[in-house]
Amino acid sequence: MAHVKHQKWWGWGEEGVFFDYRNKPAFAPFVKEAIGVSLRPRQRDTVDFATVQVPASTASEDVLARLRGISGPENVSLDDELRIVHWAGKSVLELMQTLRSDFARVPDVVVYPGSEDEVAEILRTAVAQDLVVIPFGGGSSISRSLQPAPEETRCIVSLDMGRLNKVLEIDETSGLATIQAGVLGPDMEDQLNARGWTLGHFPDSFAYSTLGGWAATRSSGMQSDKYGDIADIVRGLRLVRPSGTVVLRPLPSTSTGPSLREMVIGSEGRLGVITELTVHVHRLPQEHEVIAYMFPTWQQALTAVRRYTEAEIPLTFARISDAHETAFSLATQKASTSVKGKLAAKGQDALWAVMRRRGWDTDAMCISYACFEGSAKDVAERKKAVARIAKAHGAVVLGSGPGALYDQKKFDTPHLRDFLLEQNTVGDVSETAAPWSKLTTVHKNAYDAVQRAYAQLGKSGWIMSHMSHSYHSGACLYFTFAYVFDEENPYEEYQVVKSAIQQSFIDSGATLSHHHGVGVEHQPWMEQDVSPEGVALMKGLFQVADPGGNLNPGKVV
Ligand code: FAD
């Protein structure tokens, strides 16, 4: 079988890597207070696959023979565990369904093509034999963009892009790299870094998501303030379709009609398979430093970050945790055993005392981070400019210690959801973007909406938020919510909570998703987001592009 790295079938990341709360002394009391759960130590290191009931494959011998003829028998799999790995992404609803063997429909076969020609032949076969093809990158979708429709009766092929994982070429003069779509984040960065370059795109899912998946879902990484969203980063691409290949050459800009590049970005497999992309790459920065600031209130922090943008200070990212998320961050700090760590903890106590003396309400304060990259001189100047604005809005500069901690923790948090599920607790996210003038309202309305949803369900729950990804005209707000779920009725109550937040975004003038795409999860709000006529236009496009509905049908609209 093709050697492609996969996540554990039942949760996030690789087997053997977990969230552990026992080295974070403040975490269990925090969870008890926030949602009333007394944490139990983790019971499962893994889940026995033998407990899973996998629907039988319906792939016919004829179809299998054709696929084996194209990609080789060793790259075509009917293995049950691989079919479950490929059946869905990692949204919390999908994780719950997976753990309950609640599979309406799973891919009948997984294929690992080794070239663009093979992808093209698989797509032609799919149309000729009326198969459904679902492109698969890292399987980190969080909007249910991989799950087959429950009522699908045709043979479903999961087309895993994992063998197409090479950086093909770097045009050093133009700062462009041509890269195969199936490469996972770390593998791609290793190949680029070895030659002194970086893409600079680091979503929280970086370790288990691919360049092609990022483009297909309109992804955004945590350093997008400097490097751009994936839609800015991708300059050219190749989209393989059953009828031919769309070739978009890498151009700095063009005025040749409506943007085909923008049309493919975010298409979630509905227009074809992206096999290659040409992307902006940057020289590795000489310096990379994250500085933390503590603001007395959310509003002051938000205004300060807007002022950084207005002042056009080149930042790699600026992020603010609201008061709830600040409390959560402090609760997930590891207990330090080193002398240095103990001194740092003492320093923190002293800082708290200062804040109380200044009259701060410590329940309202918000931690914020700014990341600086460039030469030592650039970094020093920008740090000074940001500190000036931050202090003018009441902040205390905490320095680089907590900033380094943020950089270390950033890819660990996704493991928390699996641990919480084991504690009968849903921990999930909703994210949006809105103009600066509306951000305060969006934030407040999401909090109010989720509290109403919790009240409707008769439970107490948690919500917290951070601001990330600043733009000229606004920013992204990212909400995390948590509550204890009812074993009898987990899906319906999840919909109540998630829908309340999504609807509040739309009602407050924000978008239904800033970087998680649409999939199936966000579809109910598409007409409200882009207007009914907009949805009709998209449906028309997909109908013409894929009249047989063979390409990941049912996603986006
Ligand atoms: P997959 O999940 O495999 O596929 C996603 C969609 O893209 C599917 O519709 C699939 O058919 C299609 N697709 C994949 N590859 C191709 C291709 N080559 N051609 C055509 N279609 C293709 N997203 C962010 O943007 N930023 C974040 O910070 C972030 N954090 C996350 C954290 C967690 C814990 C989780 C679970 C998800 C997070 N996501 C984030 C969402 C997810 O990682 C992104 O949507 C990501 O872009 C998906 O990439 P993937 O390679 O895993 O694609």
Boltz pocket constraint, residues with backbone or C-beta under 6 A from the ligand:
constraints:
  - pocket:
      binder: B
      contacts: [[A, 12], [A, 89], [A, 90], [A, 91], [A, 134], [A, 135], [A, 136], [A, 137], [A, 138], [A, 139], [A, 140], [A, 141], [A, 142], [A, 145], [A, 146], [A, 161], [A, 181], [A, 182], [A, 202], [A, 203], [A, 204], [A, 205], [A, 208], [A, 209], [A, 210], [A, 211], [A, 212], [A, 213], [A, 214], [A, 215], [A, 216], [A, 217], [A, 218], [A, 219], [A, 220], [A, 221], [A, 222], [A, 268], [A, 269], [A, 270], [A, 272], [A, 273], [A, 274], [A, 275], [A, 414], [A, 515], [A, 516], [A, 517], [A, 552], [A, 555]]
      max_distance: 6.0
